Amino acid sequence: MTAAPNTVRYFALIPAAGVGARMEAGSPKQYLAIAGKPMLRHALDAFLASPLIAHTYVVVSADDGVIDTVVPAHGVTVLRCGGATRMDSILNGLHAMHGSIAAHDQVLVHDAARPGLTPALIAKLITEVGDHPAGGLLALPVVDTVKRAGPASLSAQTVPRDGLWLAQTPQMFSYALLHQALSEAPDPQAITDDASAVEALGLAPRLVEGHPRNLKVTLPRDIHTAELYLAHP
């Protein structure tokens, strides 16, 4: 996967070492069947269908016995270096990718539990982020009225929604920036997504409007919603 020195390439990185405890399932949620195939495979297929993506990496735990039945024969590299947290898995994956990717190449980190990703959304992210030095991410502007609950949820306060967005993935940053941001994160517990690690460096990633179909499957009820979107590509 060599390229000219100034050519920017785009790589997908999917951390998939989690157990998905909130799904109340007997296996990691990334392997639950949605619309006829494992949730993770939907995400992989979106990257494989995009002509903009040079290669896709998926990070799993060292003892994962399912991944080989999910990944296709070509176009995906399995990295068995999953960590205790999502951030650990991504950082371990970046270390494993070293030597195959240049510092200025772009890494698109995507949740394994977002099966609604499409090549069109990938292209939109890459195009609209462009060469923004702080990278960027798909997100949705908040449209509902937002409330902040008081003690014991007995009182509520309306929060202005102007300027509020709900973060999605992929989140795209240069290899060098993402590695630096995660390595230097002062408080790993405060890093709720990759963009927050970049923000901790004093940078502002660009927001690119995504789509509701790119929802994260977190609770059992989310499966039906995801299947409705997947039935209408």
N, C-alpha and C positions, 0 to 999 in steps of 0.2 A: 504493500500500500504506500509506495513512494509517490511523491508529488514535487512539482517545482517549488522552490523555496518560498515564493510569495503567493502561492495558491492556497486559498482557505478551503479546508474540507470540513464536512459536518458528520459527526459521529453521534450515534444514540447510545445512551447508557441507562439501563433499567435496573434499579436495585430491586431484587426479588427474594430477599432472605428473611422476610417477615413471616409471622405466623398468623396474623389476622384474627386476634382473639375476639374482637367485637362481632365477627361474623357468626360466632357460635357454630362453627363447622368443624368437622373432624380432620380437616387437612388445611394447609395454608390457602388463603383465599385466592391467591393468584392462579391456583389450579382448579378452582371451581368452574364448572361448565356454564357458559352463558351463550345463548343462541348457538348451541351445537359444538362449541369448542372452548378450551380453557381460556379464562380471562386474559392471562398473560399472552396467549397466542394472538389474540386480537390486536394487542399493542405491538407485538413483533411484526405482524403482517402489515400494519400501517407504515412502519419504517421501511420494511422490505419493498413496499409498493411505491415508495418515494424515490424518484431519480436523484434527489438532492443528497441523500444519505449515503456516505461512503461505506459505512459498516456499522453493525449493531452489536453491542456488548450487553450481556445480562449477568448480574452478580447474584449468586445463590450461596447458600451455606455449604460447607465442605461435605456434609453428609446428605445432601439433597439427592434423593433417589428417583425423583419424578421428572426433573428438567429435561433429561435426554429423550423422553417420550413427547415433549412439547415443542422443542425447537426444531426448525427445518434443517435439512441436510446442508444447506449453504446460506451464507450471508449473516450468520449469527455466531459469535464466540461466547462460550459459557466460561465465566470466571468464578471459580469455587473459592471465593475469599470473603464471603459475607461476614459482617461484623455484628456486634451486639445492638447497634442502632442503625437507622437508615443512613445517618451521616457517616458512620464508620464504614458501611458497605460501599458508599460512593467513593470515599477517600481510598479505600482498599482497591476499588476498581480502577481509579485513576492511576494508582501506583502500578497496577498490573498492565495498564495500557501504555505506560511509559516506554518509549522506543518505537512505538507504532504510530504515534501522533505527535505533531509539532505543537510548540507552545501557543501559536496563534490559531491553531485549528479550533473549531467550535464543538462543544459537547452539549448535546440536548439530553438533559436528565428527565426521565419520565417515570411516573408511577405505574407499577405493574397492574394496579387496580383501576386504571382508567382505560377501559376497553373501547371507548367511543372515539378515540383519536383517528384522524383521517390524514391522508397525504396532503389534502388542501389546507388543513390547519398547520401542518408542518411547514408547508411552503409559505403560508401567511406569516408565521413567526419568523422564519429566516429572512423573508423579504422586508418586513417592517422593522425588525431590529437592525438589519443592515450591519454597518460597522460601528454601531454604538459601543463605546469602550466598556460600558458597564453591563453589556448583555441585555437580556430581557426575558419575558415570560408571558405565556397566555394567561389571561385573567378575565373575569366578568365584572362589569360595574354593578354595584348593589342597587337594586330597584325597589326592594321592599323597605318599609319603615323598620328601623333598627331600634331595639330596646335593650337597655342594660338593666339586669335584674339586681335588686337590692338584697339585703339579708333575708335568707330563707325564701327568696323569690317572692316575697310578699309585696314588694313595691317595684316599680319600673320607672326608668327614665329614658326618654327618647334621645337617641344619638343622631346627630346630623349625618346623613348618608352621602352628602356631597364629597366627592373625591375618594369614596370607599370602593375597593375592588376585592373580589374573591379570587385568590391565587389558584391557578391550575398548573398543569405541566403539559408539555415540556417547558423547562426553564433552560435557557441557552446562554452559555458563557464560554470564553476562551478557556482552553485547557489550563493555561498558566494562572488565569484569574480564579477559576473555580478551585484549583488545587491550593492556591494561596489562601483564599477565603475560608475554606474548610480547615486547613491546617492551623490557621491563626485564630480561629473562633475562640473568643475569650470565655464564653459560657456555652458549651455544647447544648445544654438544656434549653437555651433560649433560641436555638436554631431550629425553627419549625419548618423551614424549607431552604433551598439553596440560595434563593434571592436574599433571605434574611442574613445569611453569612456574608454575602457581597455587600449588603447595606451596612454591615458592621465595620466595613473598611472605609465607610464614608461615601460610598458610591450609590447611584440611583439607577437601578435597572429599568429598562423601558417596558411599559405595559402594552400588550397587544391583545385586543379583544378576541376572546376565544368563542366557545359555543357551549350551550347547556348539555349537549350530547357527550361532552368530554368530562362527565361527572366522575367522581371517585366513588367506587363501590366500597362502602364502609360497613353498612348495616344490612341485614338480610332483605329489608324492603327495597334497597337500592337495586337489587338484581332485576326486578321487574321493570323498573324505569330504564335501566341500561338496555334491556332486551327490546323495549319499545323503540329506542333510538337505533339500535343495530338492525332492526327489521326494516328501516327506511334510510338507507345510506344516502 
